[in-house]
Amino acid sequence: VQLQASGGGLVQAGGSLRLSCVASGTIVSVNIMGWYRQAPGKQRELVASIHMNGEANYADSVKGRFTISRDNAKNAVYLQMNSLKPEDTAVYYCKSRRYLDYWGQGTLVTVSS
């Protein structure tokens, strides 16, 4: 299983970014797919997840600003991030879970104030 994350970058506060995670070796629709982030000096935390039935869950800190979605045809999961804040700065990872957990390589998001 490989997860290729992309879409990170530098953005000003209030801006938007869309992260992508393309999977190979597995099918996203039969996994719980999640986006996590890890800021410098902090533990990795769950940002959003989407379950096989399409149900999405979000960390309180991103509710109303971030949206996770899935494109079964492209075997990909996305994280639309709006109204970004400096505290959203982190390396963002996608993860798949079915019987085992697999992680992507991470993509850096930097939000300047």
C-alpha positions as CSV (number, residue, x, y, z in Angstrom):
1,V,0.0,0.0,0.0
2,Q,1.3,3.4,-0.9
3,L,-0.3,6.8,-0.1
4,Q,1.0,9.8,-2.0
5,A,0.1,13.1,-0.3
6,S,0.5,16.4,-2.0
7,G,-0.9,19.9,-2.0
8,G,0.9,21.5,0.9
9,G,2.5,24.9,0.7
10,L,2.8,28.4,2.1
11,V,-0.4,30.4,2.5
12,Q,-1.4,33.5,4.4
13,A,-3.9,33.3,7.2
14,G,-7.4,33.2,5.9
15,G,-6.4,31.4,2.8
16,S,-7.2,28.0,1.5
17,L,-5.3,24.8,0.4
18,R,-6.5,21.5,-0.9
19,L,-4.5,18.4,0.1
20,S,-4.7,15.2,-2.0
21,C,-3.9,11.7,-1.1
22,V,-3.8,9.1,-3.9
23,A,-3.7,5.5,-2.9
24,S,-2.3,2.5,-4.6
25,G,-2.4,-1.1,-3.5
26,T,-5.6,-0.6,-1.7
27,I,-9.1,0.9,-2.4
28,V,-10.0,4.0,-0.4
29,S,-13.7,3.1,-0.3
30,V,-13.0,0.0,1.8
31,N,-10.7,1.8,4.3
32,I,-11.1,4.4,7.0
33,M,-9.1,7.2,5.5
34,G,-7.8,9.9,7.7
35,W,-5.8,13.1,7.7
36,Y,-3.5,13.8,10.6
37,R,-1.1,16.6,11.3
38,Q,2.0,17.1,13.4
39,A,3.2,20.5,14.4
40,P,6.8,21.0,15.6
41,G,7.2,19.8,19.2
42,K,3.7,18.4,19.3
43,Q,2.2,14.9,18.9
44,R,0.5,13.8,15.8
45,E,-3.2,14.4,15.9
46,L,-6.3,13.4,13.9
47,V,-7.7,16.2,11.8
48,A,-10.4,14.4,9.9
49,S,-11.5,11.0,8.9
50,I,-14.0,9.5,6.4
51,H,-15.4,6.1,6.9
52,M,-16.5,3.5,4.4
53,N,-20.1,4.7,4.6
54,G,-18.9,8.2,3.8
55,E,-19.4,9.5,7.4
56,A,-16.9,12.2,8.2
57,N,-15.5,13.2,11.5
58,Y,-13.5,16.3,12.4
59,A,-11.3,17.6,15.2
60,D,-13.0,20.4,17.0
61,S,-10.3,22.8,16.0
62,V,-11.1,22.4,12.3
63,K,-14.9,21.9,12.3
64,G,-16.5,24.3,9.9
65,R,-13.2,25.1,8.1
66,F,-12.0,21.8,6.8
67,T,-13.8,19.3,4.6
68,I,-12.6,15.7,3.9
69,S,-13.9,14.0,0.8
70,R,-13.3,10.9,-1.2
71,D,-13.2,10.2,-5.0
72,N,-13.6,6.5,-5.5
73,A,-12.9,6.8,-9.3
74,K,-9.6,8.4,-8.6
75,N,-8.9,6.3,-5.5
76,A,-8.1,9.5,-3.6
77,V,-9.0,11.4,-0.5
78,Y,-8.9,15.1,-0.2
79,L,-8.8,17.7,2.6
80,Q,-10.1,21.1,1.7
81,M,-8.8,23.6,4.2
82,N,-10.4,27.1,4.3
83,S,-9.9,30.0,6.7
84,L,-6.5,28.7,7.6
85,K,-4.9,29.9,10.8
86,P,-1.2,30.0,11.8
87,E,-1.9,27.2,14.3
88,D,-2.8,25.0,11.4
89,T,0.9,25.0,10.4
90,A,2.1,21.4,10.5
91,V,3.1,18.4,8.4
92,Y,-0.1,16.7,7.2
93,Y,-0.3,13.0,6.7
94,C,-2.9,10.7,5.2
95,K,-3.5,7.3,6.7
96,S,-5.5,4.3,5.6
97,R,-6.9,1.7,8.0
98,R,-8.5,-1.6,7.1
99,Y,-6.7,-4.4,8.8
100,L,-3.4,-2.5,9.1
101,D,-2.5,1.2,9.2
102,Y,-0.5,2.7,6.3
103,W,0.8,6.3,6.3
104,G,1.7,8.6,3.5
105,Q,4.9,10.6,3.5
106,G,3.4,13.9,4.7
107,T,3.1,17.3,3.1
108,L,4.0,20.6,4.8
109,V,1.4,23.3,5.3
110,T,2.7,26.6,6.5
111,V,0.3,29.4,7.4
112,S,1.8,32.9,7.8
113,S,0.1,35.5,10.0
